[in-house]
Amino acid sequence: MMLRPATPLTLFFLVAFVLLLLSCLSTPVIHNVPLATWNGYNFGVFGYCEVVTGTDTCTPAQVGYPIGEYWLERKNVNNSLSASV
């Protein structure tokens, strides 16, 4: 049985769609699927969660989530890349 020419492309698009769906349903929509983790925070596409043993404090799912006072007051954040550009 031969594959039709569009079959590999269809499979490629299906895999790409599943990966895109997984990234969009990341933290805070599904708490166990973070895109990045840093210093007790799990980051997703639409927000972030502070991971504390026993409870998770999450921002509401929204586009363009706020940075917050915690991020602005960090003194040991490495800004060398943004300063060099």
Phi, psi and omega in degrees: 000127179266146175277144174287156185300333183274350184297311179298323179292322177297317178295320178298315179293326177295315178296318179297320178295318180296319179292322177294319178296319179297319180290324179288334179266019180286190180309137003268004180292308174242113188294335185271006182235076177276151174275329178211154178228134179208124175047046178082012177242136173253127183252141175229189182290319187252013179163188178218160179233138172270119185266111175240144183306121178098325182224154173239128176255115186242152171283156175294149180291116181205160178276131180072059183292148185289153179286314178091164182294328182300319184285329182284334184266004181290124182270334185261021178282133182278110180254022186293325180291314180290331179285333183276345183274000000 
